[in-house]
Amino acid sequence: MQAERLAQRAVEAQLAVAIDVTFPAPPPRAGSLHPLRRTLEDACGYFERRGFAVLLGPEIETEYNSFDGLNIPADHPAREGLDSMYVGPGLLLRPHTSPMQIRAMRANPPPLAVVTPGKAYRRDAVDARHSYMFHQIEGLLVAPGIHMGHLKGMLTGMCRELFGANQSVRFRPSFFPFTEPSAEVDTTCPGCAGRGVRDNAQTCRTCGGSGWIELGGSGMVHPNVLRDAGYDPEHVTGWAFGVGIERIAMVRHDIDDIRVFFENDPVVLAQLA
């Protein structure tokens, strides 16, 4: 009997060591949204709260929606850097999300207010600032009486939503076939607050010392684009813009290499959560 009791106590001692119901459990490993997804949703949310519809479209698009409908005919030099990843006759991986603007205008009469986020593809060599696949968000507003002041107000608000309340926006004259007038959009660098230098007196690596970062392009929708979509440019005007989500996320997280977002290193992503 004594031997049996000793054996039972040995088993109980082992169970007491193996299962301790009072011992704290290990913390759960909760996941989080990818920084690109979070940035995209933040940008879309800003426009949704202002009455814009979010439209998603196919990543394989027609040549017409990608170029001709945007006032970029076959012989236009602007097609050289875009007219690349074809998957069949007249079909290619979209080089921007602008084709959804064409689809939206053809399917809906004015007034129209949409943002079109998604992936885009171009024949770019992969380096710290470029990738053959990236994310864009484009916006379009068409209605009677729309002007550049409305565009500036919306983009200034977007920058303050994404980067902070003290952001400023500047417009630099540029050229895009589908807008006229056209402008590049810059915002004060959040890494150095527009000073060009960090607190340690070193040149800001985010903006290169200029105090500004370029977000993308914008402008008033070209009358040819409106006519081609069935709108009358004598009665309605509109603005459009396009910015890269990776570029915004790089600035928000102080990252200087776009490849960080696609390598999916768990250690890095945990720091960005």
N, C-alpha and C positions, 0 to 999 in steps of 0.2 A: 504493500500500500504506500509505503514511504517513497519507493521508487516511482510509483505512478504520480504521486503529488509533485515530486521534483520535476518529472517530465512535463506535467501540466504547467507548472510555474515557469519552466523554461520557454514553453510555447507562448504563454501570456506575456513574458518579458519581450520576446521577439515581436509580437503583435504591437505591444506598447511602443516599441521603437519604430516600427514600420508605419503605423497609422496613429498619428496624433491629431485628433479632431480639433484641438485648440491651437494648432500651429497656423500662423497666417499663410494664406494661399499666395502663390506668386502673382504679381500684378498681370492683368490681361494685356496682351499686345494688340492694342487697337490700331487699326489702319487710319489713313487720312487721304483726302483728295490729293491727286498729283498737283504740284504747283501750277502747271500750265492749265489744268482743268479749273482750278480755283480762280486763277486770273481771268480766264474766259468767262466764267460764271459771274464774277464781280463786274466785268465790263458789260455783259448782257443785262445784268440786273439794273445797272444805272439807266439804260435806255428803256427797259421794260417799265420801270416806274414812271417814265415820262410818256408812255403810250405807244412805244414802238413794239411791233411784232417781231419775234425771233423766227427766222426762216432757215431751215436746213435743206441742203440740196445734194444732188449726186456729185460724187467726186470724179466720175467720167462724164465729160461734157461735150457738147457739139462745138465744132470750130466756129460756127456762127455766133453762138451765145458767148463764147470766150473772146472773140475778136471783132468780127464784122458788126455785130449789134452794139459794140462799144466804140464805134467810129475808128476801128483799127483794120483797114482793108489789107488784103494779102500783100500789097507792095509797100506797106508802111514800115519804116525802120524800127518802130517800137515793138514789132513782133519778133525781132531777132532774139531777144533774151527770153521770150515767153513761149514761142511757137516750137515746142520741143517734144514732149513725151506723148507721142501718138500711140494709140492702141488699136487703131483701125482707120479706115477711110472716113475722114471728117470727124473723128472722135479722139479725144486726148484727155489725159489727166489734167484737171483744171489748174491753170497757173495762178489763179486768184479766185476769190469767192464772188467776184463781180457778176458772173453769169446768173446768179440768183436774183440780182437786181433787175436784170432783163426779164427773167421769168415773172417776177413779181409785178412789174409794170404792165406786161402783156396780159396778166390774169386779173388785174384790178384797176379800176379807174381812179384818178386822183380824188381826194388827197391820199397820199401813201407815205407811211413811216415804218421802215423795216431795218433790222440789223441782220446780217448774214454771217455767222461764224462758221468755221470749219477748216479742214486741211486744204493745203494747196501744194503744188508740185512744180519745181523748175529745175532746169539743167544747171545747177550750181555745184561747184566743188565744195566739199565739206571742210569747213575751217571753224575758227572760234566764233565767227559771226554769221555763217551761212550753212544751210542744209538743203538738200534736194527735196525734203518734205518739211513743212512748217505750218503754223496755224495763223489764220487771219480773222479779223472781224471788220466788216465793212458796214457802213450805215448809209441810208438813203432817205431823204425827205423831199417829197414833191407836193406842192400845193400852190395856190395863188399867192403872190406877194413874198415868196421866200427869197432871202438875200444872204450875203456873206456874214452879216452880223449874227444871224441865227446860227450859222455854222460855228462861228467863233465862240458864241455863248455855250453851245452844247459841248464842244471839245474842251473848253476851259473847265466846265463842270465835270467832264469825264476825268480829266487829269487830276483834279482835286479829290475826286472820289477814289481814284486808284493810288495816288501818291501822297496826298495830304492837302490840308486846307490852304497852304501858302503857295501853291503852284501858279505859275504864269504860263501863258501860251503865246508864241509868236508865229507869224505866217511869213514864209519866204517865197517869193515868186518862183514858179517852176512851170513845167509843161507836162501835161498828160492828155492823150488824145480824146478821152471821154469827159473832160471837164474844161471849162473856159469861163472865167480865169481859173488858174490852178495855183496851188501853193503847197509847199512842204510844211509840215506841222512840227514845231519844236516845243518842248516844255522845259522849265528850269530843272536842272539836275537835282534829284532828291538826295543823291549821295553827298553832295557838297552844298546843298541849298542855293545853288546858282553862283557860288563864289569862285569856283574853279579850283579850289584847294581844299584839302581835308583839314581836320582840326590839328593834325600833326604837321601842318605846313607843307605837306607833300601834294604834288599835282594830283587832282582827282582822276582815278583810273576809269571811272564810269563815263565821264564826259571828255576826258583828255585835256582838261583845263579850260574848256570854252564856257562852262557854266550852263550849257544847253545840251539836250539830247534830242535826236530826231526820232519821231514816232512813226511817221508815214506821210501819205499824200492826201490831198483834199481839193475841193473846188466846187464850182457851180456846174451842174450837169450840162453837158454840151447840147445845144439845140438839136443837133443831128441824132443824138441818142434818144432824146424825147420824141422826136418825130418817128423814128424807127420803131419805137415801142407803142405808137398810136396816140401819143399825147400831143397837145397843141402848145408849142413854146410861146405863143402869143398870149396864152391864158394862164399857164402854170410855169413855175420855175422850181428848181430844186438844188439841193447840195448833196454831195457824197464824200465819203472819206474811206480810207483803208489803213489799218495799222496791224503790225505783227504782234501776236500774243507773246511769242518768245522774247521779243524786245522789251515789252512791258515787264514780263516776269524777271528778266535779267536785271532790270533796274530795281524792281521792288526787293529782290533778294540779294542785290550786290554781287551778281555772278558775271564773270567776264568771258565765259565760254559756253556757247549754246549747246555743245555736246553733253553737258552735264544733265540736261533734261531728258536725254534719250538713252544714256548709259544705264539709268535705273539702279544706281548704287544705293542699297538700303541705308547705308550710313549717311550719305548725303541727303537723301529724301527725308530721313528722320530729322535732320537739322532744318529742313525747309518746311516741315509740317506746321 
